[in-house]
C-alpha cells in the first residue's frame, strides 16, 4: 500500500519523504494545476527524482491542465524530458495530452488525474485499454463504487484521495475563479473563491445582508476537509492501492504532521484515535468522509473557513549534537513547553525550554526573529528534519 504525499517545493519533498511517504507528486513551472505552489524548475525536477530514487521512493509529475492548442509543442518536450529524467509517471487529465504523451514518450507511465472524472468501471476500462497504469478516482465515489471498478479492472491501479481540502465543484472542474477574478482554475490559477465569505443583497433597496450562520461569517461554498484515516482498511478492501494526501500549497509542518499520522496508523504504530489527535494539531477545517459511504450531506463547512491547530509550528531542527541547532518558524520563549514531531523515537516527547543561544552564543529569552538560528538544549535525540511544536499552556 502506497502513501502518496504532495510536494509543492523541494523542501516539502524532503519533508514528505522523511516523515514516511512512499511517493510524492509535484508540478513543474507549467502544465500543473497548482500555479501558486513554488513548484519545480526542470533542473530541480531532475534533482528531485534522483533524490527520491536514492531513497527508494517515487516521483509522479502533474501535467494535468486542460490543454489548449498552443500548449502542445512545449507539452511534447515536457513529456520527453520527464521520461529522460526517470519520472515514475506523468499525471494527466486531458485526452489530447494523454494521446501526445503516448506518441512522444511511449514508455513514460501515465496516471489519469481526478480531474478526468473517472466515476465508473467503463471509464476506468477505457483508460486501461489506452495504456494508463493508474487512475486517480473521482472524489464523488462511494466505497461500493470503488469496489465495482476494481472488480471490473483488477489490473488497473486505483488511487484515491484520503485527506485534505476538497473542491466544491465536481471533481475540481470549477469556473468560479475564472468568473470572479479572471484566473483559470483549470489551468492552475485558482484563487480559491469558494473559501471567500459571501453576502446577499436586496437589489431594490441597495442594502447588503450577511447570510447569518454565526458571528464568524458565512462560507456558503466552503467544503470541509476530507479525512479517511479511520477507514484505510475499507479503502484497501475496495481495491485502492495508493492513499493520496492533498496539499501542495500547505506548510511543511502541516505536511509532516499529516504524513506522519497516516504513516504511523498504516504501520500500526499509532491507533486511529491517536492519529486523529495528531491531525487536529495543525490548522484544518471540519472533517468529513464525503462520499465514501453514500451521500455527502455533511461536506459544507458554512460557519468558519479554517480551524486553528492546537500546536503551533515553532522551529525546524537543522543539526543534531549535544545542543541542537534549530531555525525559528514561530515565536516561543524560555519556559515554554515544546513537542517533537519526528519519524524517529523522539516523536511525541515534550520538554521545557530552559535556555537558548543565538549563533554567537548570546542568551535569547524570546525567539521572535523570523528564521533566526538558535542553539536549544533538548533531553531527547533530535535529527535534521525534525520539527518542534508549541504545547498550549494548560495541556
C-alpha positions in Angstrom: 0.0 0.0 0.0 1.4 3.4 -1.1 1.3 6.6 0.9 1.4 9.4 -1.6 2.1 13.0 -0.4 2.2 16.4 -2.1 5.5 18.2 -2.7 5.0 21.9 -3.5 8.7 22.6 -3.2 12.0 20.7 -2.8 11.9 21.4 1.0 8.4 19.8 1.2 9.5 16.9 -0.9 12.3 16.2 1.6 9.8 16.6 4.4 7.3 14.2 2.9 9.8 11.5 2.3 11.5 12.0 5.7 8.2 11.5 7.5 7.3 8.3 5.6 5.7 9.0 2.3 6.4 6.2 -0.3 5.9 8.6 -3.2 5.3 12.3 -3.9 3.5 14.2 -6.6 4.8 17.5 -7.8 4.4 20.1 -10.6 6.7 21.9 -12.9 6.5 25.6 -13.6 3.8 24.9 -16.2 1.2 22.4 -17.1 0.2 21.8 -13.4 -3.0 22.8 -11.6 -1.1 24.5 -8.7 0.5 27.5 -10.2 0.7 29.2 -6.8 2.8 26.5 -5.3 6.6 27.1 -5.5 6.8 24.2 -8.0 10.0 22.9 -9.7 12.2 24.1 -12.4 13.5 21.5 -14.9 16.8 21.1 -13.1 15.1 20.9 -9.7 12.7 18.2 -11.0 15.7 16.2 -12.2 17.3 16.6 -8.8 14.1 15.7 -7.0 13.7 12.4 -9.0 17.3 11.5 -8.2 16.8 12.4 -4.5 13.7 10.2 -4.2 15.1 7.3 -6.2 18.2 7.2 -4.0 15.9 6.6 -1.0 13.7 4.0 -2.8 10.8 6.4 -3.3 8.8 7.5 -6.4 8.0 10.8 -8.0 4.9 11.5 -10.1 4.7 14.7 -12.1 1.5 16.6 -12.7 0.8 17.7 -16.2 -2.9 17.9 -15.6 -4.1 21.1 -17.2 -6.9 21.1 -19.7 -4.6 21.7 -22.7 -5.2 24.3 -25.4 -3.8 24.2 -28.9 -0.9 26.5 -28.0 0.2 24.1 -25.2 1.2 21.1 -27.3 4.6 22.0 -28.7 6.0 22.6 -25.2 4.0 19.8 -23.7 5.6 17.3 -26.1 9.0 18.4 -25.0 7.9 18.2 -21.4 6.8 14.5 -21.7 10.1 13.6 -23.4 12.0 15.3 -20.6 10.0 13.5 -17.9 10.9 10.2 -19.5 14.6 11.2 -19.7 14.9 12.1 -16.0 13.2 8.9 -14.9 9.9 10.3 -13.5 7.9 7.4 -12.3 4.7 8.7 -14.0 3.1 11.7 -15.5 -0.3 12.7 -14.2 -2.7 13.9 -17.0 -6.3 14.9 -17.3 -6.7 15.9 -20.9 -7.2 13.2 -23.5 -5.1 15.1 -26.0 -2.3 15.3 -23.6 -2.6 11.6 -22.9 -2.5 10.9 -26.7 0.5 13.1 -27.1 2.4 11.5 -24.3 1.8 8.0 -25.7 3.2 9.2 -29.1 6.3 11.1 -27.9 7.2 9.2 -24.8 5.6 5.7 -25.1 7.5 4.2 -22.2 6.5 7.0 -19.7 3.9 5.6 -17.3 0.7 7.7 -17.2 -1.7 8.2 -14.4 -5.2 9.7 -15.0 -5.9 12.7 -12.8 -9.0 13.0 -10.6 -9.9 16.0 -12.9 -10.8 13.4 -15.6 -13.8 12.4 -13.5 -13.4 8.7 -13.6 -16.6 7.6 -11.9 -17.4 4.2 -13.3 -15.9 0.9 -14.4 -16.2 1.5 -18.2 -14.4 4.8 -18.0 -11.7 3.1 -16.0 -11.5 0.2 -18.5 -11.3 2.8 -21.3 -8.2 4.4 -19.8 -6.6 1.0 -19.1 -7.1 0.0 -22.7 -5.4 3.2 -23.8 -2.4 2.3 -21.7 -2.9 4.1 -18.4 -1.2 2.5 -15.5 -3.3 4.1 -12.8 -6.5 6.2 -12.4 -6.9 8.7 -9.6 -10.6 8.2 -8.8 -13.1 11.0 -8.7 -13.8 12.1 -5.1 -17.5 11.7 -5.6 -17.4 7.9 -5.5 -18.6 5.7 -2.7 -16.5 2.7 -1.5 -19.0 0.4 -3.1 -18.5 2.1 -6.4 -14.7 1.9 -6.0 -15.0 -1.8 -5.3 -17.1 -2.3 -8.5 -14.4 -0.6 -10.6 -11.7 -2.7 -9.1 -13.6 -5.9 -9.7 -14.0 -4.9 -13.4 -10.4 -3.7 -13.8 -8.3 -5.7 -11.4 -5.1 -4.9 -13.2 -5.6 -1.2 -13.1 -4.0 0.7 -10.2 -6.6 2.8 -8.2 -5.5 5.9 -6.3 -7.8 7.8 -4.0 -7.6 11.0 -2.0 -7.8 10.3 1.7 -7.0 13.6 3.3 -7.1 17.4 2.7 -9.1 20.1 1.1 -11.9 19.4 -1.3 -13.1 21.5 -4.2 -16.8 22.4 -4.1 -17.1 21.7 -7.8 -17.5 18.3 -9.5 -14.0 16.7 -9.3 -12.5 20.2 -9.3 -14.0 21.4 -12.6 -14.7 24.9 -11.4 -15.2 28.3 -13.2 -15.7 30.5 -10.1 -12.1 31.7 -10.3 -12.5 32.5 -14.0 -15.7 34.4 -13.4 -14.8 36.4 -10.3 -11.1 37.1 -10.8 -10.3 36.2 -14.4 -7.9 33.4 -13.4 -8.4 29.9 -14.9 -8.7 27.3 -12.2 -8.4 24.5 -14.9 -5.0 25.8 -15.9 -3.6 26.1 -12.4 -4.5 29.6 -11.3 -7.5 29.0 -8.9 -7.9 31.9 -6.4 -9.9 29.7 -4.0 -13.1 31.8 -4.5 -15.1 29.0 -2.7 -13.3 30.0 0.5 -14.5 33.6 0.5 -17.2 35.0 2.7 -20.4 35.9 0.7 -23.3 38.2 1.3 -26.8 38.6 -0.3 -28.1 41.9 -1.4 -31.6 43.2 -1.8 -31.5 44.8 -5.2 -34.4 47.1 -4.8 -33.1 48.6 -1.6 -29.4 48.6 -2.3 -28.8 47.0 1.1 -26.4 44.1 1.9 -27.3 41.4 4.4 -25.0 38.8 5.7 -26.2 35.2 5.3 -26.3 34.6 9.1 -24.7 31.4 10.4 -22.7 32.7 13.4 -20.5 35.6 14.4 -17.6 34.4 12.3 -19.4 34.8 9.0 -20.8 32.5 6.3 -19.0 30.5 3.7 -21.7 29.0 1.6 -19.4 27.4 -1.0 -16.7 26.2 1.5 -16.3 22.5 1.8 -15.0 20.6 4.8 -11.7 18.7 4.7 -11.6 15.1 3.8 -10.3 12.7 6.5 -10.4 8.9 5.8 -7.8 7.9 8.5 -10.3 5.7 10.2 -11.3 3.9 7.0 -8.0 2.9 5.4 -8.7 -0.8 5.7 -12.1 -0.3 3.9 -10.3 1.6 1.1 -7.8 -1.2 0.8 -10.5 -3.8 0.7 -12.3 -1.8 -2.1 -9.1 -2.0 -4.2 -7.4 1.3 -3.6 -3.6 0.8 -3.8 -2.4 4.4 -3.2 -3.6 6.8 -0.4 -3.2 10.4 -1.6 -2.9 13.4 0.6 -3.9 16.8 -0.8 -1.8 19.9 -0.1 0.9 21.1 -2.4 0.4 24.7 -1.0 0.2 23.7 2.6 3.1 24.3 5.1 5.9 21.9 5.7 4.6 21.4 9.3 1.1 20.5 8.0 2.6 18.1 5.6 4.9 16.5 8.2 2.0 16.1 10.7 -0.4 14.5 8.2 2.1 12.2 6.6 3.4 11.1 10.0 0.0 10.4 11.3 -1.1 8.3 8.3 2.3 6.5 8.2 2.1 5.5 11.8 -1.5 4.4 11.6 -0.8 2.4 8.5 2.2 0.7 10.2 0.2 0.0 13.4 2.4 2.3 15.5 -0.4 4.7 16.4 -4.1 3.8 16.9 -6.6 5.6 14.8 -7.7 7.7 17.8 -4.0 8.8 18.4 -3.7 9.6 14.7 -6.8 11.7 14.8 -5.4 13.7 17.7 -2.3 14.4 15.7 -4.3 15.6 12.7 -6.0 18.2 15.0 -2.7 19.7 16.0 -2.4 21.5 12.6 -4.8 24.0 11.0 -7.7 22.3 9.3 -11.4 22.7 8.5 -14.0 20.4 10.0 -13.5 16.9 8.8 -15.8 14.7 6.6 -15.7 11.3 4.9 -17.5 13.0 1.9 -19.0 10.4 -0.5 -17.3 7.3 0.8 -20.4 5.9 2.5 -23.0 7.2 0.1 -24.4 10.8 0.2 -22.4 13.8 1.1 -24.8 15.9 3.1 -22.1 16.9 5.7 -19.5 18.3 3.3 -20.3 22.0 3.6 -18.4 24.0 6.2 -20.7 27.0 6.4 -19.5 28.6 9.7 -15.8 29.0 9.6 -13.2 28.9 6.8 -10.4 27.4 9.0 -9.9 25.9 12.4 -6.6 26.7 14.1 -4.4 23.8 15.0 -3.7 23.2 18.7 0.1 23.0 18.5 1.8 25.9 16.5 4.8 25.2 14.4 7.8 27.0 16.0 11.1 25.5 14.8 12.9 23.3 12.3 15.8 21.1 13.5 18.8 21.9 11.3 21.6 19.9 13.0 21.9 17.4 15.8 24.5 17.3 18.5 24.8 17.9 22.2 23.0 21.2 21.8 21.0 21.0 18.5 20.7 23.9 16.1 17.2 24.9 15.2 15.6 27.6 13.0 12.8 29.7 14.4 9.4 29.4 12.4 7.1 30.7 15.1 7.5 32.7 18.3 8.4 30.8 21.6 10.2 31.7 24.8 12.3 30.3 27.6 9.9 28.4 29.9 7.6 27.2 27.0 6.9 23.5 26.5 7.7 22.1 23.1 6.8 18.8 21.5 8.9 16.9 19.0 7.5 15.9 15.6 9.7 13.2 14.2 9.6 9.9 12.3 12.0 8.6 14.9 11.7 7.5 18.6 11.6 11.1 19.9 8.1 11.6 18.3 5.6 13.0 20.8 8.2 13.7 23.5 7.9 17.1 25.2 10.4 19.3 27.1 10.6 22.7 28.6 12.9 25.3 27.1 15.4 26.0 29.8 17.8 28.2 27.8 18.7 29.1 24.2 21.5 30.9 22.5 22.0 32.6 19.1 24.8 31.6 16.8 27.2 33.9 18.5 26.5 32.4 21.9 24.4 35.2 23.2 21.5 34.3 25.5 18.0 34.5 24.0 14.9 34.7 26.2 12.3 35.3 23.4 12.6 33.7 20.0 10.8 36.3 17.9 13.1 37.0 14.9 11.8 35.1 11.9 14.2 32.4 10.7 16.7 33.1 13.4 19.1 30.2 14.1 19.3 29.1 17.7 21.1 26.5 19.9 18.5 24.8 22.0 19.1 22.1 24.6 16.8 19.1 24.4 16.8 16.0 26.6 15.8 13.8 23.7 17.7 13.0 20.5 16.8 15.3 17.6 17.7 14.8 13.9 17.8 17.3 10.9 14.3 17.4 9.5 12.5 17.1 12.9 10.0 19.8 13.8 9.2 21.4 17.1 5.7 22.4 18.1 4.5 24.6 20.9 2.4 22.8 23.5 -0.5 25.1 24.6 -0.4 26.2 28.2 -2.6 24.1 30.4 -2.3 20.9 28.3 
